[in-house]
Amino acid sequence: MKFEDVPVRPVMRYTLCECGGRLVQVESAPVLLSFPAQYLHQCALCGRQQSLRGVSPALVYEVA
């Protein structure tokens, strides 16, 4: 078996609102303990709030 180093770069992936703005997690908001947990997010453009099952922004790695 051969292992190769694959160059990757860290990328912040945002969930988008209906208006096209980025949804960012509200740090001070309580987490809804459903399964999976839901986190309150707010749109950076229109200010609309909604609960998401994941955290936005999320750190992911893409091949460079």
Order of alpha helices (4+ residues) and beta strands (2+ residues): beta-beta-beta-beta-beta-beta
